[in-house]
């Protein structure tokens, strides 16, 4: 066994689980203790300052500078009581991760002394380097200034000895350079649009919040083995590796007993998460070996997004304490399931009503159907944009791989709920309904809660499925920022609700009864969006053919999918609601393309480096030992006896030569393709070239490397194998 592999495995075998002692058996006693939440604000803020912050949270009102000074002083006092010495504006640039710059509370004073100070100006705004983060050409290198600005709707928190303040991130000229800025805009737009529609049914509704419950899948790999795999360390996934004899085919890992070492890690990161106010509740084994999932209780969307980003940071830090590495890549291992991040999305009112949950009366169920059907219509009309929102180099490996929803956007409703829509379509004619038809329709609508009670099945193959009281966007990748798909989903549903109100009001102005006007428009939407509904197996080839007949898009690669971001339809949508300007949207399109290109470029270089510096030298060395063996056999046996006895060794030598030659040839061709792609200046053409003329070599090279892994003796192979990576205890 190669020396570094031996040392890595020796380290794994010597691991002992880290024992974690919770501060209390009752989570309620320490939940949110490191968050400057409502309880902490009540304790540290004056009544005036507290009311000002709550008004900003609930109504979006501004906090003036005087009040900001009060809040900052109180926040510093609270953070200092937690041991904090520094503060940072915590934001989410378009890198897909989080960013922070720490500043100390102290300021020098006269006489060589210092005072600890944190004022409203430091709380509300901080300057950052806008040119060093992805900006799509909005900022030149010599135009570095950008700003982070406090988001009071997401509470500050303390990690270690640092006060972290969630913020937006914009350029000096005001363009959004992050995920939070457009997310907050879409939440406000959807709030207003949903409230306007709710007024048809309940005048008491004055506020609608978007709720999000994410499910985070991930792999755990021993840190020593991880560090022995340059491909994992550099790209987040294994670029080589033959599947083990036993993978996930016995289906014995899913919901199985969680290994002790993994449980210790989970308890540790859950404790830290709970202290940070992240309501993490669920944990279990996922389908693949060493794959797991965690999930929180539903939260308001902006806070849920922040908590997911924070959780991933916490998990990576805690994993190192347990000598693990967490893999959030969508497809870190070939031939076993990849990881997703299901986004469970809904809307709730200030009256406590979930708008995607039916009620006990025809009126509340008509409200449910209104929001339900409008969401389906929004997905139908913007399917390509929704596909673009989950596009990435990582997710391309996962989508449609018989383990995740396909790249075809469709909506699963369930057989019985589909029947309700079909009945609504049939009974509501283009003209006025008779009293009997109205009664029959309302009686049918009134049965919806009973129907959903029995309709508990879930379609795991659907990218966008209704699951009883929410829509589950299953196609989101595990490493993605939830804000990306949520920005799109919020925007398209808000736009659709605004159009719905216009359509209904137009009929009402023609003296059509309100309920009948609603029914007529809903029927129109049901008919218009019917082709997006699919109840069958999304993994099957039959669906690909059926989707093509329906005219649904099947965009399989990221460079092509991203084009929806700059379509005329999308540009109009985002500009119409002041979510992103045309300049901002083009910048994001360029950033996403550049990110794709860079990831494929890095993977290509790592493949070439590993193949040329480790795989081929190892193969040649082993081949040389076989040649020496053949020479020895020939000397001992003589030519006639050797002719029969030496065929196996000669065959192996020949087979190894073929694989070496193919690997070398394809690596050279890939490198040449990369050089040509690097010379392209157009970002889209370059991304497409990397996709079609560089990435196409990955699987070919991998095939021959993986064949060599089976031929070369285990002791000589330079990389930890799947059976070692996936079955670490």
Buried (B, 14 or more C-beta within 10 A) or exposed (E): EBEBBEEBBEBBEEBEBBEBEBEEEEBEEBBBBBBBBBEBBEEBBEEEBBEBBBBBBEEEEEBEEEBBBBBBBBBBBBBBEBEBBBBBBBBBBBEBEBBBBBBEBBEEEEEEEEEEBBBBEBBBBBEBEBBEBBBBEBBEEEBBEBBBBBBBBBBBBBBEEBBBBBBBBBBBEEBBBBBBBBBBBBBBBBBEBBBBBBEBBBEEBEBBBBBBBBBBBBBBBBBBBBBBBBBBEBBBBBBBBBBBEEBBEEEEBBEEEBBEBBBBBBBBBBBBBBBBBBBBEEBEBBBBBBBBBBBBEBBBBBBBBBBBBBBBBBBBBBBEEBBBBBBBBBBBBBBBBBBBBBBBBBBBBBEEBBBBBBBEEBBBBBBBBBBBBBBBBBBBBBBBBBBBBBBBBBBBBBBBBEBBBBBBBBBBBBEBBBBBBEBBBEBBEEEEBEEEBBEBBBEBBBBBBEBBEEBEEBBBBBBBBBBBBBBBBBBBBBBBBBBBBBBBBBBBBBBBBBBBBEBBBEBBEEEBBEBBBBBBBBBBBBEEBBBBBBBBEBBEEEBBEBBEEBEBBBBBBBBBBBBBBBBEEBBEBBBEBEBBBEEBBBBBBBBBBBBBBEBBBBBBBBBBBBBBEBBBEBBEEBBEEBEEBBEEBBEEBEEEEBEEEBEEBBEBBEBBEEBBEBBBBBBEBBBEBBEEBBEBEEBBEBBBBBBEBBBBBBEBBBBBBBBBBEBBEEEBBBBBBBBBBBBBE
